[in-house]
Amino acid sequence: MMSALEENANETQELHIRNSVEDPHPPPEDVVDHQQEQKIHNNKTSIFCSSWIHIIYISIFSVIGVTSRAFIGRLFGGDCDPHHAVKDWLYPLSHRICVTTNGQTEQYGGALFIDLPDNMFGSFIIGFFTGHSSEWPAIPFLKHDHPLQGEQGLHLGIRTALCGSLTTFSSWNSQMVLMMDGTANPYLGTQVVSALFGYMTGLQVSIVSFRAGRTLSAWFQNRNNPHLFDSNLTRTASELRACNNHCYWLSPVALVLSIFVLIALYIWGDVYWGISYYRELWIACLMSPFGTIARWKLSTLNGKWSKYPWFPLGTWLANFTGSILSAALTAMAYLNIVNGEGGTTVLAAISLGFAGSLSTVSTYVKETVELSDKNPFHDRKAFVYSHFTMLSCCFVGLLVYSPLVRYAA
């Protein structure tokens, strides 16, 4: 039993601790309220600025992505169709590399669709910057404490905007629908088997590209951040290296200026050279950020389906909506509903820029692989998600496209 002397000593010690913790001169209530209001205001300002930085990065990388998609598509087969070839600086090279086809010519091989190289490249990039774990540094070829590792806007721009706009589900789906219907191809007619192979080829090749990107990412991470792989090594006890305030704004401002120059070059090519393709490009560049931002907002619905929380509902809605829009625009262009070459160019620009950026293959493949990794021996969820997306988009594409081109003419 504790003695009375020990009890008194303990009580004295507890009283001393309470007195040392409590502030003998607390600030007035109005001062406390002002401090809390100032803290809330600062947090709101920080969130507002951060949101705008994210939107700026998304817009910039959307333009880069849609530009890359357009020229890569031409390089590997777009210029091999004499009716759609663009006679500019790229043509001497691009008309000799006929790997893919748009499914509207005498050339067989529509399973290798025009956007296949874009989807491969974009899936590889998102695999590279995603890696095998969300705990890995975002940029594999930099040290974990590099200032750019903390640039959330840059990471969002690369993964969501660049990869999402470089890849496109809607254009891929529209070409398969066009081939299945056969009305737009007077040479080969209906190509159902080629279209089915196009769906399977597009999915499997993109998955392999994504896994290849993750493998290369792991190699760079092992080289620059070996503590991630060796338990005997410890991470250097250092925070992200500080960057001056002007650095925070320098990157997006420089990229914005570059994008303005790029769009100005497209406008110059449209006006000076008189090439309608460049009109399509600069309109598509202006439309692309809206499609990407819409997809970014829809992604907040992922995991919100109470009955199937594992299903990426937001990504599916983006691809489904983009497929409807792309199929309708493709049919309208075929029917020449909007009179004149200028109207057709605008329709193609909306399809390339808005619908193409609204849909995505890179995120779709990433989610498929992640679902498969969570269930390596029974990846039913990955199979259901990937094939339900293709089947639903194919069905709605045919439902929109075929009645228009067959009966509205």
C-alpha positions in Angstrom: 0.0 0.0 0.0 1.3 3.5 -1.0 2.1 5.7 2.0 0.5 9.1 2.6 3.8 10.8 1.9 4.0 9.2 -1.6 0.4 10.0 -2.3 1.0 13.7 -1.5 4.1 13.7 -3.7 2.2 12.3 -6.6 -0.6 14.8 -6.2 1.9 17.6 -6.1 3.6 16.3 -9.3 0.3 16.0 -11.2 -0.7 19.6 -10.1 2.6 20.9 -11.3 2.2 19.2 -14.7 -1.3 20.6 -15.1 -0.1 24.1 -14.3 2.8 23.8 -16.7 0.5 22.7 -19.5 -2.2 25.2 -19.0 -1.5 28.7 -20.2 -1.6 31.1 -17.2 -2.5 34.0 -19.5 -4.8 32.6 -22.2 -5.5 35.0 -25.1 -8.9 36.7 -25.3 -11.7 34.9 -27.1 -11.8 37.5 -29.9 -8.1 36.9 -30.6 -8.7 33.2 -30.7 -11.6 33.6 -33.1 -9.6 35.9 -35.4 -6.8 33.4 -35.5 -9.2 30.6 -36.4 -10.8 32.7 -39.1 -7.4 33.6 -40.5 -6.4 29.9 -40.6 -9.6 28.9 -42.4 -9.1 31.8 -44.9 -5.5 30.7 -45.6 -6.6 27.1 -46.1 -9.3 28.1 -48.6 -6.9 30.3 -50.4 -4.4 27.5 -50.6 -7.0 25.1 -51.9 -8.2 27.6 -54.5 -4.7 28.3 -55.8 -3.9 24.5 -55.8 -7.1 23.8 -57.9 -6.2 26.5 -60.4 -2.6 25.1 -60.7 -4.1 21.7 -61.3 -6.4 23.0 -64.0 -3.5 24.8 -65.7 -1.4 21.7 -65.7 -4.3 19.6 -67.0 -5.0 22.1 -69.8 -1.3 22.2 -70.9 -0.8 18.5 -71.0 -4.1 17.9 -72.7 -2.9 20.0 -75.6 0.4 18.2 -75.7 -1.4 14.8 -75.6 -3.9 15.6 -78.3 -1.1 17.0 -80.5 1.0 13.9 -80.0 -2.0 11.7 -80.8 -2.7 13.4 -84.0 0.8 13.3 -85.4 1.6 9.7 -84.2 -1.6 8.6 -85.8 -0.5 10.1 -89.1 3.0 8.8 -88.8 2.0 5.1 -88.5 -0.7 5.0 -91.1 -3.0 8.0 -91.3 -1.3 9.5 -94.3 -1.4 6.2 -96.2 -5.0 6.9 -97.2 -4.9 9.2 -100.2 -8.3 10.7 -99.3 -7.2 11.7 -95.8 -3.4 12.3 -96.3 -2.0 15.7 -95.3 0.7 17.0 -97.7 3.0 18.9 -95.3 6.4 18.5 -93.8 5.6 15.0 -92.3 4.2 13.5 -95.4 7.5 12.4 -97.1 8.1 10.1 -94.1 4.6 9.2 -92.9 3.1 8.0 -96.2 5.8 5.2 -96.3 5.1 3.8 -92.8 1.7 2.1 -93.3 1.4 0.0 -90.2 -2.2 0.9 -89.3 -5.3 1.7 -91.3 -8.6 3.6 -90.7 -10.8 0.8 -92.0 -12.2 2.9 -94.8 -9.9 2.0 -97.7 -9.1 -1.0 -99.8 -6.2 -1.8 -97.4 -6.9 -4.8 -95.2 -5.8 -4.9 -91.6 -8.3 -2.7 -89.8 -7.6 -4.6 -86.6 -4.5 -2.5 -86.4 -6.5 0.7 -86.0 -5.1 4.2 -86.4 -4.9 5.0 -82.6 -3.2 1.7 -81.7 0.4 3.3 -81.5 -1.1 6.2 -79.4 -2.7 3.8 -76.9 0.4 1.8 -76.6 2.6 4.8 -76.0 0.2 6.4 -73.5 -0.3 3.2 -71.6 3.5 2.8 -71.4 3.9 6.3 -70.0 1.2 5.9 -67.3 2.8 2.6 -66.3 6.1 4.3 -66.0 4.9 7.1 -63.8 2.5 4.9 -61.8 5.0 2.1 -60.9 4.1 -0.8 -58.7 3.2 1.2 -55.6 1.5 4.5 -54.8 4.2 5.0 -52.1 7.0 5.2 -54.6 8.2 8.7 -55.7 6.1 10.0 -58.5 8.9 10.7 -60.9 11.1 7.5 -61.2 14.2 9.1 -62.6 14.6 11.6 -59.8 15.6 11.2 -56.2 12.9 11.0 -53.6 13.8 14.5 -52.2 13.8 16.3 -55.5 11.5 19.4 -55.5 9.5 18.0 -58.5 8.4 15.0 -56.4 6.2 17.4 -54.5 4.6 19.0 -57.6 1.1 17.4 -57.4 -0.1 19.5 -60.3 2.7 18.2 -62.6 2.0 14.6 -61.6 -1.7 15.1 -62.3 -1.0 16.7 -65.6 1.2 13.8 -66.8 -1.0 10.9 -65.6 -4.5 12.3 -66.1 -4.0 14.8 -68.9 -1.0 13.7 -71.0 -1.7 10.0 -70.9 -5.5 10.4 -71.0 -5.4 12.7 -74.0 -2.6 10.8 -75.8 -4.8 7.6 -75.6 -8.4 7.5 -76.7 -11.1 5.0 -76.2 -13.8 6.8 -78.2 -11.9 7.0 -81.5 -10.8 3.3 -81.2 -14.4 2.3 -80.5 -15.7 4.4 -83.4 -13.4 2.8 -85.9 -14.4 -0.7 -84.8 -18.1 0.3 -85.0 -17.5 1.8 -88.5 -15.9 -1.4 -89.6 -18.7 -3.6 -88.2 -21.3 -1.5 -89.9 -19.5 -1.4 -93.3 -21.5 1.4 -94.8 -18.5 3.8 -94.9 -16.3 1.4 -96.7 -17.4 0.7 -100.3 -14.4 -1.6 -101.0 -14.5 -4.1 -98.1 -18.0 -3.8 -96.7 -18.6 -5.2 -93.2 -15.5 -6.3 -91.3 -16.9 -7.8 -88.1 -14.1 -10.3 -87.6 -11.4 -7.7 -88.0 -13.2 -5.4 -85.6 -13.4 -8.1 -82.9 -9.7 -8.7 -83.3 -9.2 -5.0 -83.1 -10.9 -4.9 -79.7 -8.8 -7.8 -78.4 -5.6 -6.5 -79.9 -6.1 -3.0 -78.6 -6.7 -4.2 -75.0 -3.9 -6.8 -74.8 -1.3 -4.6 -76.4 -2.1 -1.7 -74.1 -1.9 -4.0 -71.1 1.5 -5.3 -72.1 2.7 -1.7 -72.7 1.5 -0.7 -69.3 3.4 -3.5 -67.6 6.5 -2.7 -69.6 6.3 0.9 -68.3 6.0 -0.3 -64.7 9.0 -2.6 -65.2 11.1 0.3 -66.5 9.9 2.4 -63.6 11.1 -0.2 -61.1 14.5 -0.2 -62.8 14.8 3.6 -62.4 13.5 3.5 -58.8 16.0 0.8 -57.9 18.8 3.0 -59.4 17.7 6.3 -57.8 15.9 5.2 -54.7 17.4 1.8 -53.7 15.9 2.0 -50.2 12.6 1.0 -51.8 13.9 -2.5 -52.6 16.6 -3.2 -50.0 15.4 -3.5 -46.4 18.9 -3.0 -45.1 19.0 0.5 -46.6 17.1 3.4 -44.9 15.7 6.4 -46.6 17.8 9.5 -46.1 16.2 11.6 -43.4 15.5 14.6 -45.5 12.4 16.5 -46.6 11.8 17.6 -50.2 14.4 20.1 -51.2 12.8 23.5 -51.0 12.0 25.5 -54.2 11.7 29.2 -54.3 8.3 30.8 -54.8 9.1 31.8 -58.3 9.8 28.1 -59.2 6.2 27.2 -58.2 4.9 29.4 -61.0 7.8 29.2 -63.5 7.0 25.8 -64.8 3.3 26.3 -65.6 4.0 29.8 -67.0 6.7 28.5 -69.3 4.5 25.6 -70.5 1.5 28.0 -71.1 3.7 30.2 -73.3 4.9 27.1 -75.2 1.3 26.0 -75.8 0.3 29.5 -77.1 3.3 29.3 -79.5 2.2 25.8 -80.6 -1.4 26.9 -81.3 -0.2 30.0 -83.1 1.8 27.8 -85.4 -1.3 25.7 -86.1 -3.3 28.9 -86.9 -0.4 30.1 -89.1 -0.4 26.8 -91.0 -4.2 27.1 -91.4 -4.1 30.6 -92.7 -0.8 30.8 -94.6 -0.6 27.2 -96.0 -4.4 26.8 -96.3 -4.3 23.3 -94.9 -7.6 22.5 -93.2 -5.8 19.8 -91.0 -4.2 22.6 -89.0 -7.5 24.2 -88.5 -8.7 20.9 -87.1 -5.6 20.8 -84.8 -5.9 24.3 -83.3 -9.7 23.8 -82.7 -9.0 20.4 -81.1 -6.3 21.9 -78.8 -8.9 24.4 -77.6 -11.5 21.7 -77.0 -9.2 19.1 -75.4 -8.9 20.7 -71.9 -12.6 20.6 -71.5 -12.8 16.9 -72.2 -9.9 16.1 -69.9 -11.4 18.2 -67.0 -14.7 16.5 -67.4 -13.0 13.1 -67.2 -11.1 14.3 -64.2 -14.3 15.3 -62.4 -16.0 12.1 -63.4 -13.1 10.1 -61.8 -14.4 11.2 -58.4 -17.2 8.7 -58.9 -14.8 5.8 -58.9 -15.6 3.6 -55.8 -18.9 5.4 -55.2 -21.1 2.7 -56.5 -22.4 1.2 -53.3 -23.3 -2.2 -54.8 -20.0 -2.6 -56.6 -17.4 -0.3 -54.9 -14.6 -2.0 -56.9 -16.0 -0.9 -60.2 -14.4 2.3 -61.7 -17.7 4.0 -62.4 -16.3 7.4 -63.3 -13.8 6.0 -65.9 -16.5 3.9 -67.5 -18.9 6.8 -67.7 -16.2 8.9 -69.4 -15.5 6.2 -72.0 -19.2 5.5 -72.5 -20.1 9.1 -73.0 -17.1 9.7 -75.2 -18.0 6.7 -77.4 -21.6 8.0 -77.9 -20.3 11.5 -78.9 -17.6 10.1 -81.2 -20.0 7.8 -83.0 -22.5 10.6 -83.5 -19.8 12.9 -84.8 -18.4 10.2 -87.1 -21.9 9.6 -88.6 -22.5 13.3 -89.0 -19.2 13.8 -90.9 -20.0 10.8 -93.2 -23.4 12.3 -94.0 -22.0 15.8 -94.5 -24.8 17.1 -92.2 -22.7 20.3 -91.6 -22.2 21.6 -95.1 -18.8 22.5 -96.5 -15.3 21.4 -95.7 -15.2 23.8 -92.8 -18.1 22.1 -91.1 -16.5 18.7 -91.5 -13.3 20.0 -90.0 -15.0 21.3 -87.0 -16.7 18.0 -86.4 -13.4 16.2 -86.7 -11.8 18.7 -84.3 -14.5 18.1 -81.7 -14.1 14.3 -82.0 -10.3 14.6 -81.9 -10.1 17.1 -79.1 -13.2 16.9 -76.8 -14.4 13.3 -77.3 -10.9 11.9 -77.6 -9.7 13.5 -74.4 -13.0 12.7 -72.5 -12.3 9.0 -73.0 -9.1 7.3 -72.1 -7.3 4.0 -72.6 -4.4 4.6 -70.2 -6.5 4.8 -67.1 -8.8 2.1 -68.3 -5.8 -0.3 -68.7 -4.3 0.8 -65.4 -7.5 0.0 -63.5 -7.8 -3.3 -65.3 -4.2 -4.3 -64.3 -4.7 -3.2 -60.7 -7.9 -5.2 -60.4 -6.1 -8.2 -61.8 -3.1 -7.7 -59.4 -5.5 -7.7 -56.4 -6.9 -11.1 -57.5 -4.0 -12.8 -59.2 -5.6 -16.3 -59.2 -9.2 -15.3 -60.0 -9.3 -11.9 -61.7 -13.0 -12.0 -62.4 -13.4 -8.3 -61.6 -10.7 -7.3 -64.1 -12.3 -9.4 -66.8 -15.8 -8.1 -66.1 -14.7 -4.4 -66.0 -12.5 -4.6 -69.2 -14.9 -6.6 -71.3 -18.1 -4.9 -70.1 -16.5 -1.5 -71.1 -15.8 -2.7 -74.6 -19.1 -4.5 -75.1 -21.2 -1.6 -73.7 -19.4 1.0 -75.8 -19.5 -1.1 -78.9 -23.3 -1.7 -78.5 -24.1 2.0 -77.9 -21.8 3.0 -80.7 -23.6 0.8 -83.2 -26.9 2.0 -81.8 -26.0 5.6 -82.5 -23.9 5.2 -85.7 -25.8 2.6 -87.8 -29.3 4.2 -87.8 -27.8 7.5 -88.8 -25.7 6.4 -91.7 -28.2 3.8 -93.0 -31.5 5.6 -92.6 -30.8 9.3 -92.2 -29.1 9.7 -95.5 
